[in-house]
Amino acid sequence: MSSHQPTRPAEPAQCVPPQWVPSRRPRTARDVLTVLAVALLAAATLGAVALVLVQVGMGMGVVGIVLALVPLTVVLLGVRWLDRWEPEPRGALLFGLLWGGGVAVLVSLVVNDLTLYTVAQATGDLDAGVVAATVVSAPVIEELAKGAGVLVLFLARRRYFDGVVDGIVYAGVVAAGFAFTENVLYFGQAGTALPETFVLRGLATPFAHLLFTACTGAALGLAARSQHRSAAWWLFPVGLLAAMTAHGLWNATSLVAGSAYLLVFAVVQVPLFGGVVALAFWLRRQESAVIRHRLTEYARAGWFAPHEIEMLASLPRRSTAVGWAARAGGKDAAEAMRRFQRDATTLAFRRQLAVTGRTDLHRHAESERDLLAAVTADRHRVLAAAAGR
């Protein structure tokens, strides 16, 4: 860490951070609304799980819940790995998780079952109803229900959407919640095929729903980086269509029997997943490059030392810095170091949006002052805690 003071302020004409508009509601009112929304979503999630337990029975339902925690943990760890540079607010992530596990599941269960019974009654063929629900209703309704949750987060917390990574992260938690409740249903109904079902859904394809809904999240992430505020209203349907198509093709392969299914899985699904993983690595490298480049511009104005830039642009060095702070100043110093890293990263990403013309600049001076003041205060807290121990 460096205790130096900047030799001059960053010049607004050359170093313009993105807009940050404080909430117009009092904080207490916003907090109450947040708690109320989370409580309602938690109730919806409990209702969805209870509905599933009624269908599969309490005994198998408990088994399903325990097993469903495995893929849920895997997916959430993957989302956390992708979200390392600028972690999204926990309240927003919890909102997305509960929306997926509650609202999206309830809507999907009702509409999919209605589709199955309607088609079966109209055709006199139960198999036709199953096909209609699996290939048509499920991809459309489930992606609509999950995508609606991502859209709500985009509209309510747009300032947290800095790009594609953030969109995928929010889509990922919504998809994780949905997959959890759905897995409880599938595991609970599996009977003697439970081991096979768990391996297929819990271990082989835990990221399936994330891959579908990520199309919607990425589209909204692109909209957040667009100069046109209306971009979301045409990018969202495009992403949603891609999610529905991918979901429909995936479900269609489940109707293929035997070795043909394994062939489709190996030739189509595995390379698709590999491509998404490669994209995730590329996006993380891009974020590192943005942080280094944009904070270097602030460093030239004296706001950061060179060694701080090297630390902030490397995840391993960030972890090392937090460890050093903890040893030097205890928990307070470690938390201050994390805040320093978080605020500096926010500054870099918002500046990236500004200098590329993808945000409104009319309040850039206030935003820059707030973020630079926060970074300076965080640095002083680390040094004070380290010196006082």
C-alpha positions in Angstrom: 0.0 0.0 0.0 1.1 3.6 -0.6 0.5 6.5 1.8 1.3 9.1 -0.8 -1.1 11.8 -1.8 -2.0 12.5 -5.4 0.0 15.4 -6.8 -3.0 16.7 -8.7 -6.6 15.6 -9.2 -7.5 13.6 -12.2 -8.6 16.0 -15.0 -12.3 15.5 -15.8 -11.7 16.1 -19.5 -9.2 13.2 -19.6 -10.3 11.0 -16.7 -14.1 10.9 -16.7 -15.7 8.2 -14.6 -19.2 6.9 -15.4 -22.3 8.2 -14.0 -23.4 7.1 -10.5 -26.8 8.3 -9.4 -27.6 7.9 -5.7 -30.9 6.5 -4.9 -33.6 9.1 -4.5 -35.4 7.1 -1.9 -34.2 7.3 1.7 -32.0 4.4 2.6 -34.3 3.1 5.2 -37.2 2.9 2.7 -35.0 1.2 0.2 -33.8 -1.3 2.8 -37.4 -2.0 3.9 -38.4 -2.7 0.3 -35.4 -4.9 -0.2 -36.2 -7.0 2.9 -39.9 -7.2 1.9 -39.0 -8.4 -1.6 -36.6 -11.0 -0.3 -39.2 -12.2 2.2 -41.8 -12.6 -0.5 -39.4 -14.5 -2.7 -38.3 -16.7 0.1 -42.0 -17.5 0.7 -42.4 -18.3 -3.0 -39.4 -20.6 -2.9 -40.7 -22.4 0.2 -44.0 -22.8 -1.6 -42.4 -24.2 -4.7 -40.4 -26.7 -2.6 -43.5 -27.6 -0.6 -45.4 -28.2 -3.9 -42.6 -30.5 -5.1 -42.6 -32.4 -1.7 -46.3 -33.0 -2.1 -45.7 -34.5 -5.5 -42.8 -36.8 -4.6 -43.5 -37.5 -0.9 -41.6 -36.2 2.2 -39.1 -39.1 2.3 -37.9 -38.9 -1.2 -38.2 -35.1 -1.1 -35.7 -34.8 1.7 -33.3 -37.1 -0.3 -33.9 -34.9 -3.3 -33.1 -31.7 -1.4 -29.8 -33.2 0.0 -28.7 -34.4 -3.4 -29.8 -31.1 -5.1 -27.4 -29.2 -2.9 -24.5 -30.8 -4.7 -25.1 -29.2 -8.2 -26.3 -26.0 -6.5 -22.9 -25.7 -4.7 -21.0 -26.5 -7.9 -22.9 -23.8 -9.9 -22.6 -21.1 -7.2 -18.9 -21.8 -6.9 -18.6 -21.3 -10.7 -20.6 -18.1 -10.5 -18.4 -16.8 -7.6 -15.3 -17.7 -9.6 -16.6 -15.6 -12.5 -17.6 -12.7 -10.2 -14.2 -12.3 -8.5 -13.2 -8.9 -9.9 -16.2 -6.9 -8.8 -18.5 -9.0 -6.6 -22.1 -8.1 -7.1 -24.2 -7.1 -4.0 -25.2 -10.1 -2.0 -28.8 -8.9 -1.7 -29.2 -8.8 -5.4 -27.6 -12.2 -5.8 -30.0 -13.6 -3.1 -32.9 -12.0 -4.9 -31.9 -13.8 -8.1 -31.4 -17.1 -6.4 -34.9 -17.0 -4.7 -36.6 -15.8 -7.9 -35.2 -18.7 -9.8 -36.1 -21.3 -7.0 -39.5 -19.8 -6.3 -41.3 -17.6 -8.8 -39.8 -19.1 -11.9 -40.4 -22.7 -10.7 -44.0 -22.0 -9.7 -44.9 -20.4 -13.0 -43.2 -23.2 -15.0 -44.8 -26.0 -13.0 -48.3 -24.6 -13.5 -47.9 -23.8 -17.2 -46.0 -27.0 -18.2 -48.5 -29.2 -16.4 -51.3 -27.4 -18.0 -49.7 -27.8 -21.4 -49.2 -31.5 -20.9 -52.8 -32.2 -19.8 -54.3 -29.9 -22.5 -52.4 -31.6 -25.4 -52.9 -35.0 -24.0 -56.6 -34.5 -23.7 -56.9 -32.9 -27.1 -54.9 -35.7 -28.9 -55.9 -38.6 -26.6 -52.2 -39.4 -26.4 -50.2 -38.8 -23.1 -46.9 -39.1 -25.0 -47.9 -36.2 -27.2 -48.5 -34.1 -24.1 -45.1 -35.0 -22.7 -43.4 -34.0 -25.9 -45.3 -30.7 -26.1 -44.4 -29.9 -22.5 -40.8 -30.9 -22.9 -39.8 -29.5 -26.2 -42.2 -26.5 -26.5 -43.6 -25.3 -23.2 -40.6 -25.9 -20.9 -38.0 -24.0 -23.0 -40.4 -21.1 -23.6 -42.0 -20.7 -20.2 -38.9 -21.6 -18.1 -36.7 -19.2 -20.0 -39.3 -16.5 -19.8 -39.7 -17.0 -16.1 -36.0 -17.0 -15.4 -35.3 -14.2 -17.8 -37.9 -12.0 -16.1 -35.9 -12.3 -12.9 -32.7 -11.1 -14.6 -34.7 -8.3 -16.3 -36.1 -7.2 -12.9 -32.5 -7.0 -11.5 -31.3 -5.1 -14.6 -34.1 -2.5 -14.2 -33.9 -2.2 -10.4 -30.1 -2.3 -10.1 -28.9 -1.1 -13.5 -25.9 0.6 -12.0 -24.5 -2.8 -11.0 -24.6 -4.1 -14.6 -21.2 -3.1 -16.0 -21.2 -5.6 -18.8 -21.5 -9.2 -20.0 -19.9 -10.7 -17.0 -22.4 -9.1 -14.6 -25.3 -10.3 -16.8 -24.0 -13.8 -16.8 -23.5 -13.7 -13.0 -27.1 -12.6 -12.3 -28.4 -15.1 -14.9 -26.3 -17.8 -13.2 -27.8 -17.3 -9.7 -31.4 -17.3 -11.1 -30.6 -20.5 -13.1 -29.0 -22.1 -10.0 -32.1 -21.4 -7.9 -34.4 -22.8 -10.6 -32.2 -25.9 -11.1 -32.1 -26.6 -7.4 -35.9 -26.9 -7.0 -36.3 -28.7 -10.3 -33.6 -31.2 -9.2 -35.5 -31.9 -6.0 -38.4 -32.9 -8.2 -36.4 -35.1 -10.6 -34.4 -36.8 -7.8 -37.6 -37.4 -5.8 -39.3 -39.0 -8.8 -36.4 -41.0 -10.0 -37.1 -44.1 -7.9 -34.6 -46.9 -8.7 -33.0 -44.7 -11.4 -31.9 -42.2 -8.8 -28.1 -43.0 -9.1 -28.2 -42.5 -12.9 -30.4 -39.4 -12.6 -28.0 -37.9 -10.0 -24.9 -38.5 -12.1 -26.6 -37.1 -15.2 -28.2 -34.0 -13.7 -26.1 -33.4 -10.6 -22.6 -34.2 -11.9 -22.5 -34.3 -15.7 -24.8 -31.4 -16.5 -25.1 -29.1 -13.4 -24.5 -26.0 -15.6 -27.3 -26.7 -18.1 -29.7 -24.1 -16.9 -26.9 -21.6 -16.4 -25.9 -22.0 -20.1 -29.4 -21.3 -21.3 -30.2 -18.3 -19.1 -26.7 -16.9 -19.7 -27.8 -16.0 -23.2 -30.4 -13.6 -21.6 -28.0 -12.3 -19.1 -25.3 -11.6 -21.6 -27.8 -9.7 -23.8 -28.7 -7.5 -20.9 -25.0 -7.0 -20.1 -24.5 -5.8 -23.7 -27.5 -3.5 -23.3 -25.9 -2.0 -20.1 -22.8 -1.1 -22.1 -24.7 0.4 -25.0 -25.0 4.2 -25.5 -28.7 3.8 -26.1 -30.9 3.2 -23.0 -33.5 1.5 -25.2 -31.1 -1.2 -26.3 -32.4 -3.6 -23.6 -35.8 -3.7 -25.3 -34.4 -5.3 -28.4 -31.4 -7.1 -27.0 -33.5 -8.8 -24.2 -35.8 -10.6 -26.7 -32.8 -11.7 -28.8 -31.1 -13.2 -25.8 -34.3 -14.8 -24.6 -34.8 -16.4 -28.1 -31.3 -17.8 -28.0 -31.9 -19.2 -24.5 -35.2 -20.8 -25.6 -33.6 -22.3 -28.7 -30.7 -23.8 -26.7 -33.0 -25.1 -24.0 -35.4 -26.6 -26.6 -32.5 -28.4 -28.4 -31.2 -29.7 -25.1 -34.6 -31.0 -24.1 -35.1 -32.6 -27.5 -32.0 -34.7 -27.0 -33.5 -36.1 -23.8 -36.2 -37.8 -26.1 -33.4 -39.6 -28.0 -32.8 -43.1 -26.7 -29.7 -45.0 -25.9 -26.4 -44.5 -27.6 -27.9 -41.7 -29.9 -28.4 -39.5 -26.8 -24.8 -40.1 -25.7 -23.6 -39.2 -29.2 -25.6 -35.9 -29.2 -24.3 -35.1 -25.7 -20.7 -35.7 -26.7 -20.8 -34.0 -30.0 -23.0 -31.0 -29.2 -23.3 -30.4 -25.4 -19.8 -31.0 -24.3 -18.2 -28.7 -26.9 -20.8 -26.1 -26.1 -19.9 -26.2 -22.4 -16.2 -26.0 -23.3 -16.9 -23.0 -25.4 -18.7 -21.2 -22.6 -15.9 -22.0 -20.2 -13.3 -20.6 -22.6 -15.5 -17.5 -23.0 -15.5 -17.1 -19.2 -11.7 -17.2 -19.0 -11.5 -14.7 -21.8 -13.9 -12.3 -20.1 -11.9 -12.5 -16.9 -8.7 -11.7 -18.7 -10.5 -8.7 -20.4 -11.6 -7.4 -17.0 -8.0 -7.6 -15.7 -6.8 -5.7 -18.7 -9.5 -3.0 -18.2 -8.5 -2.6 -14.5 -4.8 -2.2 -15.3 -5.3 0.2 -18.2 -7.9 2.5 -16.6 -6.2 2.7 -13.2 -2.9 3.4 -14.8 -4.5 6.5 -16.1 -5.4 7.5 -12.6 -1.9 6.5 -11.4 -0.4 9.1 -13.8 -2.4 11.7 -11.9 -1.0 10.4 -8.6 -4.0 8.5 -7.2 -2.3 5.1 -7.3 1.2 3.8 -6.8 2.6 1.4 -9.5 2.7 -1.5 -7.1 -1.0 -1.0 -6.3 -1.9 -1.3 -10.0 0.0 -4.6 -10.2 -1.8 -5.8 -7.2 -5.3 -4.7 -8.3 -4.9 -6.3 -11.8 -4.1 -9.7 -10.4 -6.4 -12.0 -8.4 -3.6 -13.9 -6.8 -1.9 -10.7 -5.7 -5.2 -9.4 -4.4 -5.5 -12.5 -2.2 -1.9 -12.0 -1.0 -2.6 -8.4 -0.2 -5.6 -9.3 1.9 -3.5 -11.9 3.7 -0.8 -9.3 4.4 -3.3 -6.9 5.7 -4.8 -9.5 8.0 -1.4 -10.4 9.4 -0.4 -6.7 9.8 -3.6 -5.3 11.2 -6.1 -8.0 11.8 -9.7 -8.3 10.6 -10.2 -4.6 10.3 -7.2 -4.1 8.0 -8.2 -7.1 5.9 -11.7 -5.7 5.4 -10.3 -2.3 4.5 -8.1 -3.9 1.9 -11.1 -5.7 0.4 -12.9 -2.4 0.2 -9.9 -0.7 -1.3 -9.8 -3.4 -4.0 -13.6 -3.2 -4.6 -13.8 0.6 -4.8 -10.7 0.7 -7.1 -12.2 -1.9 -9.4 -15.5 0.0 -9.5 -13.7 3.1 -10.4 -11.9 1.3 -13.3 -15.0 -0.2 -14.7 -17.1 2.9 -14.5 -14.3 4.9 -16.2 -14.2 2.3 -19.0 -17.9 2.9 -19.6 -17.4 6.6 -19.7 -14.4 6.9 -22.0 -16.0 4.5 -24.5 -19.2 6.6 -24.5 -21.5 4.1 -23.0 -22.9 6.1 -20.1 -24.3 9.5 -19.3 -21.5 11.9 -18.2 -23.5 14.7 -16.6 -22.7 13.6 -13.1 -19.2 12.2 -13.7 -17.4 14.7 -11.5 -19.4 13.8 -8.4 -19.0 10.1 -9.1 -15.2 10.5 -9.5 -14.9 12.5 -6.3 -16.9 9.9 -4.3 -14.9 6.9 -5.6 -11.5 8.5 -5.3 -12.4 9.7 -1.8 -13.5 6.1 -0.9 -10.2 4.6 -2.3 -8.1 7.1 -0.3 -10.1 6.4 2.9 -9.7 2.7 2.4 -6.0 3.0 1.9 -5.7 5.1 5.1 -7.7 2.5 7.1 -5.4 -0.3 6.0 -2.3 1.6 7.0 -3.8 2.9 10.3 -4.9 -0.6 11.2 -1.5 -2.1 10.3 0.3 0.6 12.3 -1.9 0.3 15.3 -1.6 -3.4 15.8 
